[in-house]
Amino acid sequence: MRSGVGAVVPAAGRGERFGSLVAKALARVAGKPLILHCLQALQKSPAIRWIVVVVRPTDQAHVRRLVRRHRLTKVSGVVTGGSSRAQSVAHGIAALPPQARWVVVHDGVRPCVTQQLIEQVVRHAKRHGAVASGLPASVTVKAVDPQQHVRLTLDREGLWLIQTPQAFRRDWMADALVRANHGLEQFPDDVAILEWAGFPVQMVPGDPLNIKVTTREDLMLAEAILKRRVQKSEIR
């Protein structure tokens, strides 16, 4: 299952809403940096063969030390991000070995990802070409203008809340990136580039506990989730 699959972990964001001088991906949760939880999950997954981490230039040395200290043998590169998420992911994909025909992208600030979800996303990507994990919307979503006036109440039927991991054929993404050229900053997530280029993207069920750490409150929630998992594994 792992043949030809490389993972890219983007962690070059500034994280203004997090409110810290330290990169958000390096904030500690359950005794480890957020990004280390992500990397260890990918390291353990039989679906993944290579990992490239994308960080700010000032964080490269620190992340390389983490990789060595924790023997993350699948990490084949730690590279510098771009001015947008899509550019950072493009840098990561370019750094994967040529043999990586499939790419998994997972946010460096989603520390609660499970191996089961990683493997499910890879399996479905190989069947459909490109997939994103996510959850059907369970709340009402409204579109508002800059003055916070409601413009539209969206029908949540058919709406999904998107997560990572996302996975896709590398050649599809290479083609889409060339066609998008200098407009990468417009894309909110990875498979949006493929959608824009006309490639089909399949949704697969994600995990409600696979949260993205955006604020300090999210950090506390992630801590509780990870500690609970440790307790459950100890009971078994």
Backbone as CSV, one residue per row, in Angstrom:
resi,resn,N_x,N_y,N_z,CA_x,CA_y,CA_z,C_x,C_y,C_z
1,MET,0.825,-1.218,0.000,0.000,0.000,0.000,0.857,1.264,0.000
2,ARG,2.063,1.166,0.566,2.863,2.366,0.757,3.644,2.773,-0.484
3,SER,3.703,1.872,-1.472,4.527,2.126,-2.643,4.118,3.406,-3.355
4,GLY,5.098,4.292,-3.551,4.875,5.476,-4.350,4.087,6.594,-3.710
5,VAL,3.872,6.560,-2.390,3.077,7.593,-1.727,3.982,8.466,-0.859
6,GLY,3.976,9.762,-1.166,4.725,10.717,-0.356,3.776,11.659,0.350
7,ALA,4.156,12.129,1.527,3.333,13.059,2.301,4.022,14.420,2.372
8,VAL,3.228,15.472,2.264,3.704,16.843,2.447,2.988,17.412,3.662
9,VAL,3.768,17.985,4.582,3.208,18.560,5.807,3.485,20.060,5.802
10,PRO,2.512,20.876,5.381,2.720,22.328,5.391,2.607,22.884,6.807
11,ALA,3.627,23.631,7.230,3.644,24.220,8.576,4.375,25.555,8.534
12,ALA,4.156,26.301,7.454,4.870,27.567,7.266,3.996,28.781,7.543
13,GLY,2.769,28.540,8.009,1.859,29.651,8.265,2.294,30.485,9.457
14,ARG,1.899,31.760,9.447,2.278,32.665,10.537,1.375,32.511,11.750
15,GLY,0.130,32.071,11.562,-0.762,31.806,12.677,-1.076,33.027,13.527
16,GLU,-1.521,34.115,12.870,-1.790,35.350,13.615,-2.829,35.161,14.712
17,ARG,-3.863,34.345,14.432,-4.932,34.165,15.409,-4.482,33.381,16.632
18,PHE,-3.365,32.673,16.507,-2.869,31.884,17.631,-2.215,32.762,18.685
19,GLY,-1.624,33.880,18.257,-1.070,34.848,19.203,0.173,34.373,19.921
20,SER,1.211,34.021,19.155,2.457,33.547,19.762,3.632,33.933,18.885
21,LEU,4.777,34.186,19.515,5.995,34.462,18.758,6.562,33.171,18.170
22,VAL,6.242,32.051,18.808,6.692,30.746,18.321,5.746,30.284,17.223
23,ALA,6.280,29.641,16.196,5.428,29.102,15.138,4.373,28.188,15.742
24,LYS,3.147,28.317,15.279,2.046,27.545,15.848,2.334,26.047,15.812
25,ALA,2.924,25.556,14.731,3.193,24.130,14.599,4.198,23.622,15.622
26,LEU,4.941,24.546,16.256,5.925,24.147,17.260,5.394,24.319,18.683
27,ALA,4.162,24.817,18.821,3.559,24.902,20.151,3.373,23.495,20.707
28,ARG,3.540,23.346,22.011,3.498,22.018,22.620,2.076,21.647,23.037
29,VAL,1.745,20.383,22.783,0.472,19.822,23.210,0.721,18.369,23.605
30,ALA,0.226,17.985,24.781,0.437,16.626,25.290,1.919,16.266,25.294
31,GLY,2.760,17.240,25.647,4.189,16.984,25.821,5.043,17.047,24.579
32,LYS,4.453,17.364,23.418,5.223,17.389,22.176,4.790,18.582,21.331
33,PRO,5.653,19.036,20.408,5.202,20.037,19.437,4.069,19.474,18.575
34,LEU,3.132,20.343,18.201,2.017,19.920,17.357,2.494,19.125,16.146
35,ILE,3.495,19.658,15.464,3.927,19.026,14.227,4.512,17.637,14.453
36,LEU,5.078,17.403,15.633,5.652,16.092,15.902,4.564,15.025,15.979
37,HIS,3.423,15.359,16.545,2.306,14.405,16.556,1.934,14.014,15.124
38,CYS,1.875,15.003,14.231,1.535,14.742,12.828,2.581,13.857,12.158
39,LEU,3.836,14.206,12.348,4.917,13.469,11.698,5.009,12.040,12.207
40,GLN,4.777,11.836,13.493,4.842,10.475,14.033,3.694,9.615,13.504
41,ALA,2.520,10.216,13.316,1.403,9.457,12.734,1.729,9.033,11.304
42,LEU,2.310,9.934,10.523,2.687,9.607,9.148,3.836,8.605,9.120
43,GLN,4.784,8.748,10.034,5.906,7.815,10.129,5.419,6.388,10.376
44,LYS,4.419,6.245,11.229,3.907,4.918,11.590,2.994,4.320,10.531
45,SER,2.464,5.146,9.649,1.484,4.654,8.679,2.144,3.818,7.588
46,PRO,1.665,2.599,7.377,2.210,1.784,6.282,1.853,2.338,4.906
47,ALA,0.935,3.315,4.849,0.543,3.889,3.561,1.552,4.898,3.032
48,ILE,2.454,5.377,3.887,3.355,6.485,3.537,4.794,6.000,3.428
49,ARG,5.472,6.428,2.367,6.879,6.048,2.181,7.836,7.205,2.432
50,TRP,7.459,8.435,2.000,8.326,9.598,2.191,7.510,10.733,2.810
51,ILE,8.204,11.619,3.514,7.570,12.797,4.106,8.450,14.014,3.831
52,VAL,7.837,15.101,3.387,8.525,16.390,3.258,7.791,17.390,4.153
53,VAL,8.543,18.099,4.977,7.979,19.105,5.880,8.270,20.483,5.302
54,VAL,7.261,21.353,5.309,7.413,22.706,4.755,7.237,23.707,5.895
55,VAL,8.294,24.470,6.179,8.291,25.382,7.330,8.872,26.746,6.952
56,ARG,8.808,27.677,7.898,9.453,28.973,7.714,10.969,28.782,7.768
57,PRO,11.732,29.641,7.096,13.194,29.503,7.132,13.754,29.478,8.560
58,THR,13.171,30.270,9.457,13.665,30.341,10.831,13.387,29.072,11.635
59,ASP,12.508,28.191,11.121,12.149,26.976,11.858,12.823,25.722,11.312
60,GLN,13.544,25.844,10.212,14.098,24.660,9.568,15.060,23.892,10.481
61,ALA,15.969,24.599,11.121,16.958,23.918,11.965,16.274,23.190,13.117
62,HIS,15.278,23.828,13.711,14.563,23.210,14.833,13.845,21.936,14.388
63,VAL,13.176,22.001,13.252,12.442,20.832,12.763,13.404,19.711,12.385
64,ARG,14.529,20.061,11.805,15.513,19.018,11.465,16.022,18.319,12.729
65,ARG,16.181,19.077,13.811,16.595,18.456,15.081,15.517,17.506,15.595
66,LEU,14.267,17.913,15.486,13.154,17.030,15.890,13.177,15.737,15.085
67,VAL,13.412,15.862,13.788,13.435,14.693,12.903,14.532,13.720,13.333
68,ARG,15.717,14.251,13.626,16.827,13.393,14.038,16.575,12.768,15.411
69,ARG,16.128,13.594,16.347,15.938,13.137,17.730,14.893,12.028,17.820
70,HIS,13.860,12.132,17.018,12.763,11.168,17.116,12.814,10.115,16.005
71,ARG,13.919,10.074,15.292,14.180,9.031,14.298,13.043,8.904,13.289
72,LEU,12.678,10.028,12.721,11.633,10.057,11.704,12.269,9.743,10.356
73,THR,12.490,8.481,10.122,13.301,8.037,8.991,12.631,8.273,7.639
74,LYS,11.328,8.460,7.622,10.638,8.700,6.357,10.764,10.150,5.887
75,VAL,11.200,11.042,6.766,11.331,12.453,6.371,12.522,12.584,5.428
76,SER,12.222,12.921,4.178,13.277,13.015,3.163,13.678,14.464,2.890
77,GLY,12.935,15.417,3.472,13.284,16.815,3.254,12.539,17.747,4.192
78,VAL,13.213,18.846,4.548,12.597,19.945,5.298,12.868,21.187,4.470
79,VAL,11.817,21.763,3.878,12.009,22.835,2.905,11.270,24.101,3.338
80,THR,11.616,25.196,2.684,11.029,26.500,2.999,9.709,26.691,2.270
81,GLY,8.735,27.276,2.986,7.427,27.527,2.405,7.409,28.730,1.491
82,GLY,6.259,28.936,0.844,6.078,30.073,-0.043,5.212,31.137,0.588
83,SER,4.724,32.061,-0.221,3.940,33.182,0.292,2.474,32.824,0.507
84,SER,2.045,31.642,0.059,0.684,31.166,0.285,0.747,29.681,0.596
85,ARG,-0.362,29.151,1.116,-0.393,27.728,1.414,-0.136,26.896,0.157
86,ALA,-0.818,27.269,-0.950,-0.664,26.500,-2.179,0.787,26.496,-2.662
87,GLN,1.468,27.636,-2.528,2.876,27.686,-2.925,3.728,26.809,-2.013
88,SER,3.411,26.801,-0.730,4.156,25.957,0.204,3.975,24.482,-0.139
89,VAL,2.741,24.096,-0.454,2.486,22.704,-0.839,3.216,22.377,-2.140
90,ALA,3.234,23.324,-3.077,3.962,23.108,-4.332,5.446,22.881,-4.069
91,HIS,6.030,23.652,-3.138,7.435,23.452,-2.773,7.645,22.050,-2.201
92,GLY,6.707,21.616,-1.353,6.822,20.287,-0.752,6.733,19.184,-1.779
93,ILE,5.791,19.306,-2.710,5.641,18.286,-3.755,6.900,18.215,-4.610
94,ALA,7.468,19.368,-4.940,8.680,19.398,-5.766,9.848,18.703,-5.076
95,ALA,9.843,18.694,-3.738,10.947,18.091,-2.986,10.793,16.586,-2.780
96,LEU,9.614,16.028,-3.104,9.432,14.580,-2.979,10.247,13.846,-4.041
97,PRO,10.676,12.619,-3.771,11.404,11.858,-4.791,10.541,11.633,-6.030
98,PRO,11.142,11.456,-7.181,10.380,11.248,-8.422,9.473,10.026,-8.352
99,GLN,9.828,9.049,-7.516,9.032,7.824,-7.418,7.697,8.032,-6.728
100,ALA,7.518,9.174,-6.080,6.262,9.445,-5.370,5.185,9.825,-6.388
101,ARG,4.378,8.860,-6.761,3.338,9.083,-7.767,2.051,9.600,-7.149
102,TRP,1.927,9.420,-5.843,0.749,9.875,-5.099,1.198,10.788,-3.965
103,VAL,0.394,11.798,-3.672,0.760,12.769,-2.637,-0.372,12.868,-1.611
104,VAL,0.009,12.815,-0.348,-0.901,13.085,0.765,-0.468,14.414,1.384
105,VAL,-1.400,15.330,1.588,-1.097,16.585,2.271,-1.847,16.598,3.594
106,HIS,-1.107,16.860,4.671,-1.739,16.942,5.990,-1.203,18.146,6.745
107,ASP,-2.121,18.969,7.267,-1.743,20.165,8.010,-0.839,19.826,9.197
108,GLY,0.203,20.611,9.365,1.100,20.419,10.508,0.499,20.829,11.831
109,VAL,-0.733,21.360,11.808,-1.403,21.760,13.046,-2.692,20.958,13.262
110,ARG,-2.744,19.767,12.692,-3.823,18.809,13.003,-3.183,17.603,13.680
111,PRO,-2.917,17.685,14.982,-2.132,16.661,15.660,-2.899,15.382,15.996
112,CYS,-4.231,15.379,15.812,-5.036,14.240,16.252,-5.371,13.278,15.116
113,VAL,-4.694,13.386,13.987,-4.963,12.499,12.863,-4.618,11.061,13.241
114,THR,-5.428,10.118,12.738,-5.197,8.701,13.022,-4.621,8.003,11.794
115,GLN,-3.958,6.895,12.031,-3.451,6.102,10.923,-4.602,5.560,10.080
116,GLN,-5.702,5.248,10.739,-6.864,4.757,10.001,-7.335,5.765,8.964
117,LEU,-7.384,7.055,9.339,-7.826,8.081,8.394,-6.807,8.265,7.272
118,ILE,-5.531,8.265,7.607,-4.490,8.402,6.584,-4.630,7.293,5.543
119,GLU,-4.772,6.062,6.014,-4.838,4.921,5.099,-6.129,4.922,4.279
120,GLN,-7.223,5.379,4.890,-8.483,5.474,4.166,-8.378,6.476,3.024
121,VAL,-7.757,7.621,3.286,-7.613,8.654,2.262,-6.735,8.156,1.119
122,VAL,-5.649,7.482,1.428,-4.770,6.955,0.377,-5.502,5.912,-0.462
123,ARG,-6.221,5.032,0.204,-6.944,3.975,-0.513,-7.960,4.563,-1.495
124,HIS,-8.723,5.547,-1.043,-9.726,6.159,-1.914,-9.089,7.000,-3.018
125,ALA,-7.950,7.639,-2.725,-7.257,8.415,-3.768,-6.816,7.503,-4.903
126,LYS,-6.344,6.335,-4.572,-5.884,5.410,-5.612,-7.052,4.885,-6.446
127,ARG,-8.243,4.952,-5.877,-9.432,4.527,-6.613,-10.006,5.655,-7.466
128,HIS,-9.988,6.880,-6.925,-10.686,7.996,-7.574,-9.751,9.033,-8.204
129,GLY,-8.489,9.068,-7.819,-7.553,10.043,-8.373,-7.259,11.202,-7.445
130,ALA,-8.289,11.682,-6.729,-8.093,12.778,-5.780,-9.227,12.744,-4.754
131,VAL,-8.869,12.911,-3.485,-9.885,12.906,-2.429,-9.539,13.941,-1.365
132,ALA,-10.595,14.376,-0.666,-10.429,15.204,0.526,-11.249,14.579,1.639
133,SER,-10.730,14.602,2.848,-11.511,14.156,3.988,-12.300,15.336,4.541
134,GLY,-13.428,15.046,5.142,-14.237,16.121,5.694,-15.469,15.585,6.396
135,LEU,-16.294,16.507,6.896,-17.504,16.155,7.634,-18.690,16.886,7.023
136,PRO,-19.817,16.205,6.843,-21.016,16.911,6.379,-21.377,18.025,7.352
137,ALA,-21.742,19.179,6.831,-22.083,20.316,7.686,-23.278,19.969,8.562
138,SER,-23.152,20.216,9.859,-24.223,19.909,10.805,-24.809,21.177,11.422
139,VAL,-24.344,22.338,10.976,-24.845,23.619,11.485,-25.249,24.486,10.302
140,THR,-26.039,25.497,10.562,-26.445,26.437,9.519,-25.292,27.378,9.199
141,VAL,-25.064,27.593,7.909,-23.987,28.467,7.452,-24.593,29.672,6.742
142,LYS,-24.166,30.864,7.133,-24.655,32.093,6.511,-23.487,32.842,5.866
143,ALA,-23.733,33.416,4.697,-22.762,34.294,4.043,-23.069,35.725,4.466
144,VAL,-22.032,36.472,4.884,-22.224,37.847,5.347,-21.310,38.790,4.581
145,ASP,-21.674,40.084,4.596,-20.848,41.087,3.939,-19.826,41.644,4.939
146,PRO,-18.919,42.548,4.524,-17.899,43.073,5.446,-18.472,43.773,6.674
147,GLN,-19.722,44.215,6.601,-20.354,44.870,7.758,-21.127,43.880,8.627
148,GLN,-20.943,42.585,8.357,-21.573,41.500,9.119,-23.078,41.399,8.878
149,HIS,-23.562,41.954,7.786,-24.960,41.785,7.414,-25.120,40.466,6.649
150,VAL,-26.148,39.710,6.986,-26.372,38.430,6.313,-26.809,38.668,4.877
151,ARG,-26.090,38.055,3.952,-26.442,38.144,2.533,-27.229,36.921,2.079
152,LEU,-26.901,35.773,2.684,-27.471,34.527,2.189,-27.363,33.451,3.255
153,THR,-28.425,32.691,3.430,-28.368,31.496,4.272,-28.235,30.297,3.358
154,LEU,-27.151,29.564,3.527,-26.855,28.453,2.629,-27.595,27.195,3.059
155,ASP,-28.029,26.437,2.099,-28.638,25.138,2.365,-27.512,24.163,2.704
156,ARG,-27.519,23.668,3.943,-26.385,22.817,4.341,-26.416,21.432,3.713
157,GLU,-27.508,21.098,3.043,-27.564,19.833,2.319,-26.487,19.833,1.231
158,GLY,-25.568,18.904,1.313,-24.488,18.834,0.332,-23.252,19.636,0.684
159,LEU,-23.275,20.374,1.820,-22.093,21.121,2.254,-21.235,20.258,3.181
160,TRP,-19.930,20.332,2.989,-18.996,19.587,3.833,-17.976,20.551,4.431
161,LEU,-17.532,20.229,5.635,-16.452,20.958,6.288,-15.159,20.200,5.995
162,ILE,-14.225,20.862,5.338,-13.062,20.172,4.789,-11.935,20.046,5.815
163,GLN,-11.309,18.882,5.812,-10.159,18.598,6.662,-8.974,18.198,5.786
164,THR,-7.881,17.898,6.439,-6.815,17.100,5.844,-6.697,15.864,6.737
165,PRO,-6.140,14.768,6.196,-5.390,14.662,4.947,-6.263,14.717,3.690
166,GLN,-5.608,15.223,2.636,-6.122,15.157,1.276,-5.071,14.422,0.449
167,ALA,-5.494,13.734,-0.584,-4.534,12.951,-1.376,-4.925,12.986,-2.842
168,PHE,-3.914,12.865,-3.708,-4.182,12.994,-5.135,-3.009,12.453,-5.951
169,ARG,-3.295,12.249,-7.234,-2.240,11.875,-8.169,-1.279,13.039,-8.327
170,ARG,-0.005,12.748,-8.290,0.993,13.817,-8.412,0.954,14.453,-9.792
171,ASP,0.745,13.656,-10.828,0.742,14.230,-12.176,-0.448,15.159,-12.382
172,TRP,-1.589,14.858,-11.746,-2.733,15.769,-11.823,-2.387,17.123,-11.207
173,MET,-1.784,17.077,-10.031,-1.460,18.329,-9.349,-0.386,19.103,-10.114
174,ALA,0.593,18.391,-10.671,1.630,19.068,-11.453,1.007,19.838,-12.613
175,ASP,0.054,19.217,-13.295,-0.625,19.876,-14.409,-1.434,21.080,-13.922
176,ALA,-2.158,20.902,-12.802,-2.988,21.988,-12.274,-2.140,23.171,-11.824
177,LEU,-0.996,22.905,-11.206,-0.122,23.984,-10.733,0.435,24.801,-11.892
178,VAL,0.792,24.131,-12.966,1.296,24.848,-14.144,0.208,25.749,-14.710
179,ARG,-1.014,25.247,-14.772,-2.119,26.023,-15.335,-2.524,27.182,-14.428
180,ALA,-2.421,26.976,-13.099,-2.767,28.050,-12.162,-1.725,29.161,-12.186
181,ASN,-0.484,28.806,-12.505,0.613,29.761,-12.668,0.780,30.628,-11.428
182,HIS,0.565,31.943,-11.534,0.825,32.852,-10.418,-0.416,33.141,-9.569
183,GLY,-1.477,32.376,-9.755,-2.705,32.654,-9.012,-2.939,31.729,-7.839
184,LEU,-1.881,31.166,-7.262,-2.043,30.146,-6.235,-2.644,30.676,-4.941
185,GLU,-2.500,31.967,-4.684,-2.998,32.512,-3.415,-4.527,32.459,-3.318
186,GLN,-5.211,32.208,-4.420,-6.682,32.206,-4.414,-7.270,30.908,-3.887
187,PHE,-6.468,29.864,-3.738,-7.018,28.544,-3.412,-6.983,28.284,-1.909
188,PRO,-8.141,27.978,-1.305,-8.207,27.806,0.152,-7.671,26.473,0.646
189,ASP,-7.657,25.465,-0.202,-7.091,24.173,0.199,-6.472,23.520,-1.025
190,ASP,-5.930,22.329,-0.825,-5.101,21.711,-1.865,-5.920,21.208,-3.046
191,VAL,-6.998,20.470,-2.759,-7.772,19.917,-3.871,-8.547,20.996,-4.623
192,ALA,-8.681,22.193,-4.043,-9.343,23.292,-4.765,-8.593,23.618,-6.058
193,ILE,-7.277,23.415,-6.056,-6.484,23.643,-7.270,-6.892,22.646,-8.348
194,LEU,-7.088,21.392,-7.929,-7.507,20.359,-8.873,-8.919,20.626,-9.382
195,GLU,-9.811,21.038,-8.480,-11.186,21.352,-8.879,-11.189,22.446,-9.945
196,TRP,-10.407,23.499,-9.701,-10.327,24.621,-10.640,-9.833,24.152,-12.011
197,ALA,-8.906,23.196,-12.000,-8.319,22.705,-13.252,-9.193,21.660,-13.935
198,GLY,-10.312,21.291,-13.306,-11.245,20.374,-13.939,-11.097,18.915,-13.571
199,PHE,-10.244,18.608,-12.596,-10.084,17.223,-12.175,-11.151,16.864,-11.138
200,PRO,-11.683,15.637,-11.182,-12.715,15.237,-10.217,-12.100,14.976,-8.839
201,VAL,-12.810,15.416,-7.803,-12.371,15.215,-6.422,-13.481,14.522,-5.642
202,GLN,-13.141,13.450,-4.982,-14.091,12.681,-4.186,-13.979,13.054,-2.707
203,MET,-15.118,13.187,-2.021,-15.102,13.402,-0.577,-15.142,12.060,0.144
204,VAL,-14.380,11.953,1.240,-14.438,10.769,2.097,-14.657,11.236,3.534
205,PRO,-15.335,10.437,4.353,-15.604,10.855,5.725,-14.321,11.084,6.512
206,GLY,-14.267,12.217,7.197,-13.128,12.522,8.051,-13.380,12.065,9.473
207,ASP,-12.834,12.819,10.422,-12.917,12.457,11.837,-13.218,13.730,12.622
208,PRO,-14.323,13.760,13.385,-14.640,14.974,14.146,-13.569,15.358,15.163
209,LEU,-12.722,14.402,15.553,-11.653,14.697,16.504,-10.363,15.146,15.820
210,ASN,-10.354,15.129,14.504,-9.175,15.551,13.729,-9.198,17.068,13.582
211,ILE,-9.071,17.771,14.709,-9.257,19.220,14.719,-8.003,19.947,14.238
212,LYS,-8.241,21.149,13.711,-7.131,22.031,13.341,-6.922,23.045,14.460
213,VAL,-5.697,23.160,14.940,-5.403,24.112,16.014,-5.210,25.491,15.405
214,THR,-6.162,26.374,15.699,-6.115,27.750,15.206,-5.954,28.736,16.350
215,THR,-6.577,28.445,17.500,-6.544,29.326,18.664,-6.006,28.580,19.870
216,ARG,-5.785,29.299,20.958,-5.343,28.683,22.206,-6.381,27.695,22.735
217,GLU,-7.657,28.003,22.522,-8.716,27.099,22.962,-8.631,25.761,22.228
218,ASP,-8.285,25.812,20.936,-8.106,24.580,20.165,-6.971,23.741,20.742
219,LEU,-5.945,24.412,21.225,-4.801,23.706,21.813,-5.242,22.888,23.030
220,MET,-6.096,23.459,23.846,-6.592,22.744,25.022,-7.448,21.546,24.623
221,LEU,-8.256,21.714,23.577,-9.081,20.615,23.106,-8.224,19.482,22.546
222,ALA,-7.209,19.835,21.769,-6.303,18.822,21.222,-5.600,18.063,22.339
223,GLU,-5.197,18.788,23.369,-4.547,18.153,24.528,-5.467,17.107,25.142
224,ALA,-6.738,17.449,25.324,-7.695,16.526,25.927,-7.899,15.288,25.054
225,ILE,-7.990,15.491,23.728,-8.190,14.366,22.806,-7.004,13.405,22.853
226,LEU,-5.795,13.965,22.788,-4.594,13.127,22.758,-4.382,12.393,24.079
227,LYS,-4.638,13.059,25.188,-4.480,12.402,26.487,-5.498,11.279,26.661
228,ARG,-6.717,11.495,26.177,-7.750,10.465,26.262,-7.350,9.240,25.461
229,ARG,-6.741,9.453,24.294,-6.300,8.312,23.476,-5.224,7.507,24.189
230,VAL,-4.321,8.212,24.844,-3.271,7.509,25.608,-3.885,6.678,26.710
231,GLN,-4.847,7.251,27.422,-5.518,6.530,28.505,-6.217,5.289,27.988
232,LYS,-6.898,5.405,26.837,-7.595,4.255,26.262,-6.629,3.148,25.881
233,SER,-5.489,3.531,25.295,-4.506,2.518,24.889,-3.893,1.832,26.106
234,GLU,-3.740,2.559,27.202,-3.199,1.963,28.428,-4.183,0.985,29.037
235,ILE,-5.482,1.293,28.958,-6.514,0.397,29.507,-6.527,-0.920,28.744
236,ARG,-6.373,-0.837,27.437,-6.337,-2.062,26.626,-5.137,-2.917,26.963
